[in-house]
Amino acid sequence: MTHSTITSKGQTTLPSQIREALHLKPGDRISYEIQGDAVVIRHQPGAMAVFGTLKSAPDQAGVEFKEARKKSREMWEADAAKEGLR
């Protein structure tokens, strides 16, 4: 079992096994989730980690932003009308 010690300031060093398993490097962010009497630590990648991963649908490649926004709004309004929200 891997462990570390809490300092008087409430700080600790993540053991190298944990950093390696989560692919953590200096400056990375982590999140904590309390589950009963345990804590789950997860790597929290920044926004730049997903930069460029989203691609337009083949039928929408090259669509202008204003046109896409207009179409999206029309679809939202139609859905809202169906649900009686508009």
N, C-alpha and C positions, 0 to 999 in steps of 0.2 A: 504494500500500500504506500502510495506517495503522500507526503505531508509537507507542510511548511509552518512557520511560526508567525504570529501576528505581532507587530511592533506596538509600542506605546501610542503611536499615531494611527493605529488601525490598518497599517500597511503590511503587505506580504509580497514575497517573490513567487511567481508561478514556477514550479519546478520545470526543468528542461523537458522532461517527458510530456508534460501537459502542453507546453508551448509547441513542441514538435507535433504532437497529435492534432492540435488545432491549427497548425501552420501559422502560428503567431510570430510577428516580428516587432521590433521597437516601434512605437507609435500606433499600433493597431488598437482598436477598441474591442471590448468584450462586454457581453451582457450577462446578467445573473437572473436566474429564475428560481424562486423558492418553491420547493415541492415537499410539503410536510416538514420533516426535520433534515432535509437535504437541499443542496443548491446545485443547479445545473449551470455550468459556465459555457457560453457559446461565443465563437468568433463573430463579431459584428462588422461585416465589411462596409466600407464607406460607399457613397453614391458612385464614385468613379470606378468601383469594381464591376459595375454593370454597364458602364458607358459603352455604347455601340452594340449592345446585345439585342436590342429590339429592332426589328426590321419591319418595314411596311408590308402589308399583304400584297401579293403579286398584282392584284387588280387595283391597288391604290398607289403603286409606285409613281412618284412624281406628282402627286396631288398637292395642290397648294394648301397651306395651313388654313386660310380663311374658308376654303371650300370644304375641307375636312371638318372644321369646327361647325360650319353651317349644317352639314349632313348629320353630324353627331347630335346637334341640338334638335333637328327635325325628328330624329329617331327617339330622342329622350321625350320630346313633347308628345309623340304618338303613343309611346308606352305609358306616359303619365295620363293621357286622355283615356286609354283603355282601362286604367286602374281607377279612374274617376278622381284623379288628383289635379286635374286642370280644367 
